[in-house]
Amino acid sequence: MANANSDSLRETGRFEIPTAPGAKTEKDERTPWYKLSLTKRIIYGVLSLILAMLLWGYVLMTRNPPRTKTFQNVSLSFESGTEADLILRKLMVYGKVADVLKPVSVTVSAPLTDISKIREKDITATVSLNDVPAAGTYSLEIKATSSIGTVVDITPSTVEIEVDDIVSRLVSISYDYVGELPEGYWHDTPVLSDVTATIEGARSNIERVDKAICYIDLNGLTESMNSLKLLTILDNEGNEMERSDFKSVIPSVSVQMAVFPHKHVTIGFDVADIDQLPDIFEVQSITLNYESLDIAAPADVLAQISEITSDPVYLSTVTQPESKTIPLTLHGIPDSSRVIGGDPNNVQLTVVIADKQISQLFSDVPIKFVGESSYYDYTYEFENVNVRLTGPARLIREMLSSDFLIAVNVEGRGVGDYDLLLESSIADTERFADIGIEILKSTVHVAVRSASGQQ
């Protein structure tokens, strides 16, 4: 048995100490990691992490390989001072800067330890305008730098720039309103500090300009205005142009405009001697060309205006019917107010004076019987009649019963009984043309009989 063991040792080169049956070896006593306690496992984990970091740091410190990073949205701008220099040469970039200088893509190379530190703000992308000699279209190179690392690529690498001449132009200024004042308010015509404005910009834009307009917003406005208003530039098609279309700031104008509350105020008048008018006349109508005036004034002033008065009017000089127009002199319009409806210097009172219309009764006016024949005897129901004359008093009072005639015509009437119509006439038809005659009994009964001695 011993020989066998010796042979085994010689073959393997290892010497093993025999163990008693059932005894544990050193190999059998090593505990697997997952059977260790939680504390030991945490300690082993931390030690492993520290060892890995030290190893990684060693690699970085000794190797530090380069890496690249691409930034897709880097802002593009003009190189400092070049745009100002372009303007000094009476040139400018045509179009909106935001449309011309669009963001570019920039790729930066840096050591591995620095690549994560680079931010978009660390990169500057610019275009120089120094080589632009005159108006035209140019393809200019884009340059980019980074405060960390080196720029290795710019996409796109060029930008197309259109350059135009800078010109100026004098344009007229007009105004327009936006909205309406609150109800019960009035505004005066605005006064602008200037009637023209000088605008400056690219020739292509300036040639499109038609006029400058000042918009005045009336919405909610209840007080007088004295302020600066920015002008709006309209092209020859009536469209509003962009402010970026012009090099200099679009000018503004000072606008002054009175805004007051307003109301209609009645005009009072007095015909002082109307009761002294001759009784043959009467006032047929009295009218004003303006029954009221629309007055605007500060609120405290307007509240004190209740009526506008005038000097008295006299009619005593009237001698015949007429339409008399009398200008009125008004009082009670404050100096601080504005008459916005009606003309206070042309207020006229029109008085229409007409003949007084009266009726007068003429009693027992004799009837003239016309057309009697000697062959007949005539018996009349009555030979006098009452007559009412109607018309102008001055004519009625001049008339006599002899100035008119009441007659009945019996001519051609044979024996019989008749109810005949009474007829009237006036001697001077031209003078008394406006006189109306009413016979109170319109017919008369006539009995016609054969005359005595006639068969």
Phi, psi and omega in degrees: 000316177295324178295320179299317180294322180295320177298320181295317179297318179298324184285322186265342183077005180248149179241121180248135178274126181298140178246154180289153179300132178088354180279147181271138177273170178296323180296322182290340184274351181288126185267130177302152186296327183285350176263000178289166177289160182301321181298315180294322180296320179296317180298313178299322180295315180296318179297323179293319180295316180299317179298321180294318180295319178298320179294317179294319177298320178299318180295316181296317183293329184265333183249302180044066184290151179286150176224161178240153178217133183254132177250119191275345191226055181275128181294141179250135180220169176280144179300137186307128176089340185285327179289320177298320178296323178297318181294323177299332178270016177061038175231155176207156177287130182273133178104172178287136180301321181296329179279331182278311183261084179273153181302149181239167177259128183234129177254129183242138175253135180205158175304154183305324182289342184253340189301325182286346181277343186286132175239163182301327181291343179281352185252135178238125177242127185223162175231132179266138178255009185296331185267009179273115186269331187202176178299142181157188179248131186229146172255108187252145182286140175264131177245145180220145175226156177229138180291343176232128178080191183233135177286126182247348180200142174229127180228121354288164183269346179226163176225141180269125183240131174257126183246136181232161177288145173270124177229164177235161183205144177264123181237153179283151179249129172237177179225159177210159183257150174242121179076197182223154175292156173301153181301138180091004179242155182226148175233146178278173174292127182293148176247120180264144181290337180221153177251351177224160178219144177261125178241151185224140179175195180296141183307319182299326179279316183298325180292342179273348187289135176255309182198169173250138183231141178254114179270127181249116182276116181267347185301122177073009183278122180232002179231156180298151187249139171208088188208167177273137178235130178287137181279149173251130182263127179251141177275181185288000173251008178083010181269145178287132180269152180287148178294331179289351178287352186236146183286309182271169178293134179297130184292164176234166179231153175274131182243124174245129181206125179283136176229119182226155166289159181215160176203161177272128181242127183289153178257121178267144178216162182219119172271099194293324187246031183296331180282351179261006178295135178311140188289356176275354179243162174214150177279114182279323178200152174228121182226153174250140174290336171230112178284337178209166174241139176271115188243132175248138181194164172307149189304318182292326178287316182297325182295338182271353182265112178251328180203150175256127182257171180216166176292151180299155179245139182239140182239008188296342182275000183289128179238353180203162178301136181195165171255113189252122179254123186237120176290140181257141172261117188266155177223154174099011176262111183297148179297330183278002182259167177235131174273111185254354176217119186096163181241106183296341179270001182222038176275123185233137176258122180252121180247121177262115181253124183234166174297139174287130180271123180228167174237141179224135182264127173253120185263149174051049175283125183294141179266134176265124181262122187247140172089020178290148180244146180289348180278352184229155171256137184243131175240122184255142180300320175206154183245358175229153183214153176272138184231135177250123177259136179233136179164194179301137184300320184296333179272318180302319183287345178269343188282144173245164180296338180282350180278351177222164186226136173245123186221159172225139185253117180252010183299136177081005180272126176271191181301132179156182179244135185222146168253106187254146183283133175278139181239148181240157176204157180242139184293308182258086186293330181288317183289319185253035184296333184269007180271131175256137182245127177240117176273122189292335170241116190277340179230157177230137179276129182237128175254122182251125180229159178294141181289154180300134181087354180257137179263000000 
